[in-house]
């Protein structure tokens, strides 16, 4: 696949200068998922001066929402969700070193 940048989350800080608007990327590694309730809890922890449940430095959060779980499953399928609910929380998470977030 030509024209695609292959990135590893462990190296994302080094790769950011190469990124340009419109780039297509393939990302491998750990990507956290969260939506508005999780973002709110993370920012509340920051406001209280407490540690986050993960080190946000050089990490990626993908804005995702689950569908209802089928019987016997803990969670249903997950897919992208709109970003406007998370916009208010983004600056504080970026201040903790978050390097990327994926919105729809």
N, CA, C and O of each residue as an XYZ file, in Angstrom:
416
protein
N       0.839     -1.188      0.000
C       0.000      0.000      0.000
C       0.877      1.242      0.000
O       1.528      1.543      1.001
N       0.900      1.939     -1.073
C       1.719      3.141     -1.133
C       0.950      4.319     -0.555
O      -0.281      4.331     -0.542
N       1.689      5.301     -0.082
C       1.062      6.489      0.452
C       0.548      6.359      1.864
O      -0.093      7.278      2.375
N       0.812      5.246      2.504
C       0.360      5.032      3.874
C       1.564      5.086      4.797
O       2.596      4.469      4.531
N       1.421      5.831      5.884
C       2.470      5.876      6.900
C       2.178      4.810      7.943
O       1.060      4.726      8.450
N       3.160      4.008      8.262
C       3.018      2.967      9.259
C       3.632      3.469     10.561
O       4.834      3.726     10.631
N       2.809      3.604     11.580
C       3.245      4.154     12.856
C       3.072      3.142     13.978
O       2.158      2.318     13.951
N       3.946      3.213     14.951
C       3.829      2.412     16.173
C       3.542      3.370     17.312
O       4.171      4.423     17.419
N       2.597      3.008     18.159
C       2.248      3.914     19.250
C       3.446      4.199     20.140
O       3.545      5.286     20.710
N       4.343      3.258     20.269
C       5.520      3.469     21.118
C       6.460      4.532     20.545
O       7.314      5.054     21.262
N       6.310      4.850     19.272
C       7.184      5.814     18.613
C       6.423      7.044     18.127
O       6.966      7.842     17.363
N       5.175      7.206     18.559
C       4.312      8.247     17.993
C       4.908      9.645     18.102
O       4.745     10.457     17.191
N       5.589      9.936     19.195
C       6.156     11.284     19.350
C       7.173     11.584     18.255
O       7.252     12.715     17.774
N       7.946     10.584     17.860
C       8.934     10.776     16.791
C       8.280     10.912     15.421
O       8.834     11.549     14.525
N       7.112     10.320     15.259
C       6.439     10.320     13.963
C       5.575     11.550     13.708
O       5.286     11.874     12.556
N       5.164     12.228     14.757
C       4.251     13.360     14.594
C       4.768     14.410     13.609
O       3.979     14.906     12.805
N       6.049     14.771     13.631
C       6.514     15.789     12.667
C       6.335     15.391     11.198
O       6.288     16.260     10.328
N       6.236     14.095     10.914
C       6.065     13.628      9.536
C       4.630     13.721      9.050
O       4.383     13.694      7.844
N       3.679     13.829      9.973
C       2.271     13.783      9.603
C       1.806     15.075      8.951
O       2.191     16.174      9.350
N       0.978     14.912      7.947
C       0.390     16.040      7.236
C      -1.106     15.785      7.108
O      -1.544     14.635      7.090
N      -1.879     16.847      7.019
C      -3.315     16.716      6.843
C      -3.587     15.852      5.622
O      -2.996     16.053      4.561
N      -4.471     14.908      5.781
C      -4.840     14.028      4.678
C      -4.040     12.747      4.612
O      -4.374     11.858      3.828
N      -2.974     12.621      5.426
C      -2.209     11.374      5.438
C      -3.092     10.205      5.852
O      -3.966     10.330      6.709
N      -2.843      9.089      5.230
C      -3.452      7.840      5.678
C      -2.407      7.128      6.517
O      -1.241      7.033      6.133
N      -2.840      6.626      7.675
C      -1.894      5.964      8.569
C      -2.431      4.618      9.003
O      -3.641      4.408      9.089
N      -1.518      3.721      9.271
C      -1.805      2.430      9.900
C      -1.049      2.474     11.221
O       0.166      2.667     11.247
N      -1.772      2.294     12.306
C      -1.167      2.393     13.631
C      -1.204      1.028     14.298
O      -2.237      0.359     14.319
N      -0.065      0.625     14.839
C      -0.014     -0.613     15.610
C       0.451     -0.279     17.026
O       1.187      0.683     17.246
N       0.014     -1.078     17.958
C       0.372     -0.871     19.358
C      -0.869     -0.635     20.191
O      -1.986     -0.880     19.735
N      -0.679     -0.164     21.403
C      -1.774      0.068     22.333
C      -2.485      1.368     21.965
O      -1.855      2.416     21.819
N      -3.788      1.284     21.821
C      -4.632      2.458     21.610
C      -5.760      2.355     22.630
O      -6.509      1.378     22.648
N      -5.870      3.360     23.468
C      -6.935      3.382     24.468
C      -8.229      3.819     23.815
O      -8.220      4.600     22.864
N      -9.342      3.318     24.324
C     -10.652      3.724     23.839
C     -11.426      4.356     24.977
O     -11.345      3.912     26.122
N     -12.175      5.395     24.654
C     -12.968      6.074     25.678
C     -13.986      6.975     25.009
O     -13.809      7.403     23.868
N     -15.057      7.256     25.742
C     -16.011      8.243     25.272
C     -16.226      9.272     26.363
O     -15.397      9.370     27.267
N     -17.287     10.032     26.318
C     -17.429     11.194     27.183
C     -17.385     10.891     28.678
O     -16.742     11.635     29.419
N     -18.028      9.851     29.146
C     -18.024      9.557     30.587
C     -16.610      9.265     31.078
O     -16.223      9.712     32.158
N     -15.843      8.523     30.296
C     -14.459      8.218     30.677
C     -13.602      9.473     30.657
O     -12.785      9.680     31.555
N     -13.778     10.309     29.647
C     -13.025     11.562     29.584
C     -13.333     12.434     30.799
O     -12.433     13.037     31.382
N     -14.596     12.495     31.171
C     -14.987     13.291     32.337
C     -14.289     12.778     33.591
O     -13.775     13.567     34.384
N     -14.268     11.453     33.775
C     -13.598     10.878     34.954
C     -12.102     11.167     34.947
O     -11.521     11.467     35.990
N     -11.483     11.080     33.784
C     -10.049     11.366     33.694
C      -9.755     12.813     34.074
O      -8.810     13.080     34.816
N     -10.551     13.736     33.575
C     -10.339     15.152     33.887
C     -10.634     15.434     35.360
O      -9.957     16.261     35.972
N     -11.620     14.769     35.932
C     -11.877     14.921     37.363
C     -10.660     14.493     38.181
O     -10.309     15.146     39.163
N     -10.016     13.394     37.775
C      -8.792     12.953     38.461
C      -7.695     14.012     38.340
O      -7.008     14.317     39.315
N      -7.539     14.561     37.156
C      -6.534     15.615     36.948
C      -6.840     16.801     37.845
O      -5.946     17.328     38.507
N      -8.102     17.225     37.872
C      -8.506     18.369     38.695
C      -8.266     18.125     40.181
O      -7.991     19.060     40.933
N      -8.370     16.868     40.600
C      -8.161     16.509     42.003
C      -6.688     16.251     42.327
O      -6.335     15.943     43.465
N      -5.837     16.382     41.310
C      -4.412     16.148     41.518
C      -4.052     14.684     41.679
O      -2.989     14.364     42.212
N      -4.916     13.793     41.230
C      -4.685     12.355     41.354
C      -4.063     11.801     40.078
O      -4.107     12.426     39.019
N      -3.489     10.625     40.209
C      -2.891      9.942     39.062
C      -3.976      9.394     38.139
O      -5.036      8.967     38.597
N      -3.706      9.411     36.858
C      -4.602      8.778     35.898
C      -4.394      7.264     35.961
O      -3.336      6.810     36.397
N      -5.374      6.484     35.537
C      -5.211      5.018     35.572
C      -4.216      4.491     34.534
O      -3.910      3.299     34.519
N      -3.717      5.363     33.680
C      -2.671      5.003     32.721
C      -1.828      6.248     32.488
O      -2.278      7.370     32.724
N      -0.618      6.042     32.030
C       0.273      7.157     31.723
C      -0.126      7.710     30.354
O       0.054      7.040     29.337
N      -0.660      8.914     30.327
C      -1.169      9.498     29.081
C      -0.072      9.964     28.134
O      -0.339     10.240     26.965
N       1.157     10.055     28.628
C       2.239     10.558     27.771
C       2.427      9.663     26.547
O       2.588      8.447     26.650
N       2.401     10.314     25.394
C       2.646      9.644     24.108
C       1.606      8.572     23.777
O       1.907      7.611     23.068
N       0.403      8.734     24.280
C      -0.649      7.756     24.029
C      -1.678      8.297     23.052
O      -1.693      9.485     22.727
N      -2.540      7.395     22.590
C      -3.630      7.718     21.672
C      -4.933      7.264     22.307
O      -5.005      6.177     22.881
N      -5.963      8.097     22.205
C      -7.309      7.696     22.615
C      -8.199      7.730     21.382
O      -8.249      8.722     20.654
N      -8.887      6.642     21.171
C      -9.841      6.519     20.065
C     -11.237      6.701     20.653
O     -11.626      5.968     21.563
N     -11.980      7.655     20.150
C     -13.324      7.933     20.645
C     -14.262      6.848     20.140
O     -14.568      6.786     18.949
N     -14.710      6.005     21.035
C     -15.485      4.837     20.638
C     -16.683      4.657     21.561
O     -16.627      4.982     22.747
N     -17.750      4.141     21.002
C     -18.936      3.811     21.776
C     -19.344      2.382     21.490
O     -19.256      1.921     20.352
N     -19.794      1.675     22.528
C     -20.201      0.274     22.329
C     -21.670      0.163     21.934
O     -22.477      1.049     22.216
N     -21.989     -0.926     21.287
C     -23.384     -1.266     21.055
C     -23.780     -2.253     22.159
O     -22.907     -2.792     22.841
N     -25.061     -2.492     22.342
C     -25.466     -3.433     23.404
C     -24.828     -4.807     23.216
O     -24.648     -5.288     22.097
N     -24.499     -5.405     24.329
C     -23.869     -6.730     24.298
C     -24.903     -7.811     24.002
O     -26.056     -7.720     24.423
N     -24.474     -8.821     23.280
C     -25.307    -10.001     23.077
C     -25.275    -10.812     24.369
O     -24.317    -10.707     25.135
N     -26.278    -11.597     24.620
C     -26.282    -12.419     25.843
C     -24.997    -13.233     25.970
O     -24.570    -13.898     25.026
N     -24.392    -13.169     27.153
C     -23.164    -13.912     27.419
C     -21.896    -13.153     27.097
O     -20.804    -13.636     27.398
N     -22.003    -11.972     26.491
C     -20.824    -11.173     26.168
C     -20.783     -9.940     27.061
O     -21.824     -9.351     27.350
N     -19.587     -9.541     27.502
C     -19.496     -8.373     28.388
C     -19.713     -7.051     27.671
O     -20.048     -6.050     28.304
N     -19.523     -7.035     26.345
C     -19.656     -5.799     25.586
C     -20.033     -6.151     24.156
O     -19.711     -7.230     23.658
N     -20.713     -5.230     23.512
C     -21.064     -5.434     22.114
C     -19.973     -4.908     21.205
O     -18.867     -4.593     21.644
N     -20.302     -4.820     19.955
C     -19.351     -4.250     18.994
C     -19.067     -2.802     19.359
O     -19.912     -2.125     19.947
N     -17.898     -2.339     19.017
C     -17.524     -0.949     19.281
C     -17.266     -0.246     17.959
O     -16.776     -0.843     17.000
N     -17.605      1.030     17.932
C     -17.372      1.795     16.721
C     -17.128      3.246     17.052
O     -17.297      3.661     18.199
N     -16.735      4.020     16.065
C     -16.406      5.432     16.304
C     -17.620      6.218     16.772
O     -18.753      5.918     16.395
N     -17.376      7.206     17.580
C     -18.427      8.098     18.035
C     -18.006      9.535     17.755
O     -16.821      9.805     17.561
N     -18.942     10.437     17.733
C     -18.625     11.831     17.440
C     -17.804     12.437     18.566
O     -17.840     11.966     19.703
N     -17.074     13.473     18.240
C     -16.096     14.012     19.185
C     -16.579     15.192     20.004
O     -15.945     15.534     21.003
N     -17.658     15.816     19.630
C     -18.011     17.078     20.289
C     -18.176     16.932     21.794
O     -17.907     17.884     22.527
N     -18.610     15.773     22.279
C     -18.775     15.597     23.725
C     -17.427     15.561     24.450
O     -17.365     15.852     25.644
N     -16.361     15.211     23.753
C     -15.041     15.112     24.373
C     -14.228     16.390     24.225
O     -13.209     16.553     24.896
N     -14.660     17.298     23.361
C     -13.880     18.502     23.078
C     -13.509     19.284     24.331
O     -12.390     19.788     24.431
N     -14.412     19.393     25.270
C     -14.154     20.166     26.482
C     -13.038     19.549     27.338
O     -12.374     20.258     28.094
N     -12.835     18.248     27.221
C     -11.835     17.542     28.042
C     -10.465     17.438     27.361
O      -9.457     17.198     28.027
N     -10.431     17.616     26.059
C      -9.205     17.394     25.293
C      -8.012     18.229     25.751
O      -6.921     17.674     25.883
N      -8.158     19.537     26.002
C      -6.979     20.316     26.402
C      -6.277     19.779     27.661
O      -5.048     19.759     27.728
N      -7.056     19.351     28.644
C      -6.423     18.849     29.865
C      -5.705     17.526     29.616
O      -4.646     17.282     30.195
N      -6.260     16.679     28.775
C      -5.585     15.414     28.475
C      -4.328     15.653     27.638
O      -3.312     14.986     27.836
N      -4.395     16.598     26.712
C      -3.192     16.936     25.952
C      -2.107     17.495     26.875
O      -0.919     17.264     26.649
N      -2.513     18.226     27.907
C      -1.525     18.771     28.849
C      -0.833     17.677     29.649
O       0.238     17.903     30.213
N      -1.438     16.492     29.701
C      -0.818     15.342     30.385
C       0.024     14.503     29.441
O       0.534     13.452     29.827
N       0.175     14.965     28.195
C       1.064     14.286     27.262
C       0.389     13.451     26.206
O       1.069     12.838     25.383
N      -0.944     13.405     26.202
C      -1.644     12.678     25.162
C      -1.193     13.220     23.804
O      -1.164     14.434     23.605
N      -0.846     12.344     22.881
C      -0.302     12.794     21.590
C      -1.317     12.755     20.464
O      -1.154     13.461     19.469
N      -2.352     11.955     20.593
C      -3.312     11.878     19.503
C      -4.651     11.406     20.027
O      -4.738     10.679     21.017
N      -5.684     11.837     19.343
C      -7.018     11.321     19.602
C      -7.699     11.195     18.262
O      -7.491     12.004     17.357
N      -8.502     10.185     18.151
C      -9.173      9.918     16.877
C     -10.626     10.236     17.047
O     -11.302      9.705     17.928
N     -11.094     11.097     16.206
C     -12.495     11.421     16.200
C     -13.082     11.049     14.865
O     -12.365     10.833     13.887
N     -14.368     10.979     14.837
C     -15.064     10.596     13.628
C     -15.017     11.666     12.590
O     -15.564     11.495     11.501
